[in-house]
């Protein structure tokens, strides 16, 4: 199992470092190298990161569709039921037609301006609590699987 380590003194003096170590693990390690407890957080982290940065279009373009079913399940595992339904709905739209690969920034911008995923992007931004809340809650429950404090 991959994890990150902090000293007890470091964690006590700067508790935010636990979150930073958690994010480092999720961002730097590949899905396949993580265990069954870590994988849902990894998928939700990347879903949240991509959507916050460039919407559902960016998520599907950058991450592809191969792990969408696992991401939908991961959102449920973390308790993000509203966000889970948003991804289900957005994926239905995404997979409902043939798509050309977007090869340039200009093509991405032109496609994004079509606002095909606007309703889903708006819905995800209006969610309270947001996905960071669910990731923090999952970290609180499963911290030893992500960050070892020695």
N, C-alpha and C positions, 0 to 999 in steps of 0.2 A: 504494500500500500504506500502510495506517495503521500507525503504530508509536508508541512512546514514546522519548524521548531522555533520556539521563543524561550528565553529563560523566564523563570517565575518573576524575578526582579524586573525584567523588561516589561512583561505583561502587566504587572501590578502598577508600574510607574506610568505606562502609556497603553491603556486598554485598547485604544484604536489600532494598535499594531496587530492585534488578533484579527481584526477585520481585514487589515492590509495583507496579512499573511494568507488569509482565506482567499481574497481576491487574486493574489499572486498565484496561488495554486490553480485556481479555476482558469485564469487567463493564460498561464504558461504551459500547463500540462495538456496533453491530448486526451480526448474522451476515452480512447481505448486503454490508456495507461492508468485510468482511475478505477476505483472499486465501485461496487453497486450502491454504496451510500453516497459517494462523491459525485457520481455521474449525474444524478438529477440536478444538483446544484450547478454543475458545469453547464448543463443545457439551459437552465433558466438564466444563469449569468449571461451567456452569449445571446440568448433571445432578447433579454432586457437591454444589453449593450448595443446590439445592432439596431433594435427598434428605436431606442432613445437617440441614437446617432443619425439614423437615416430612414426610419420608418420600416414598415413591413416589407416594402420593396427591397430595401437594403438587406434586411434579414434573409429573405429568400435568395437574393442574388449572391450574397457572400457565403451563406451557410448551406444553400441548396435545400433539397426536400428530403434527403435520405433519412435524417434524424427527426423529422417533424413528428412522427407518431410517438417517438420516445420523449420528445420535448413536451408534447401534449400530456403524456403520462406524468412527466416530471413536474409540470405545473400543478397537477392534481396532488402529487406526493407532497409538495410544499404547501398545499392548501390554497393556492391561487386559482380558485374556481372561476372567477370572472375572467381573468386573463386567459385561462385555459379555453374558455368558450370563444374569446376573441381570436385566438390562434386557430381554433377549429374553423371558424367562419372565414378568416383571412386565407387559410390554406385551401379551403373549398374554392374560393375565387382564383387563387394562384394556380391550382391544378386543373381548373376548368377549361383551360385553353392552351394551345401550343404557344411556346414563348421562345423568342430568339435570345441568344446569349448577348448580354450587354457588354460591349468590348471597350468602351471609352467613357470617360467622365462626361463628355458631352451627351452621349447616348443615355447615360444614367439620368442626367439632369432633365433631358427631354422626356424621358419615360416618367420620371417622378412628377413632372409638371402636369401630366395627364390626371393626377390625383386618383388613380384607381384604388389605392388603399387608404385614402383620406379618412373614411369613416372608421376604419380599424385603428389607424394611428390616433385619431381623436379619442376613440373609446379607451385605448390603453393609457393615454395621458390623463384621462379623467378618473382612473381607478384609484380608490382609496380603500385600503392601503395599497401602496405600490409594490412592485416586485422586490425592491430593496428590503422592504419590511419582511417579506416572506423568506428572503435569503438570510437575513439576520436571525430570524426565528429558527430557521433550519440550522444555522451555525450554532446558535445557543444550545440546541438539542443534541447536536452531533459533533461538537467542537473537537473532541479527541480524534475523530476521523480526519480532520482537516489540519488542525494546529496542535502540535504537542507542546505542552508547557513543562519544561524540566526544571 
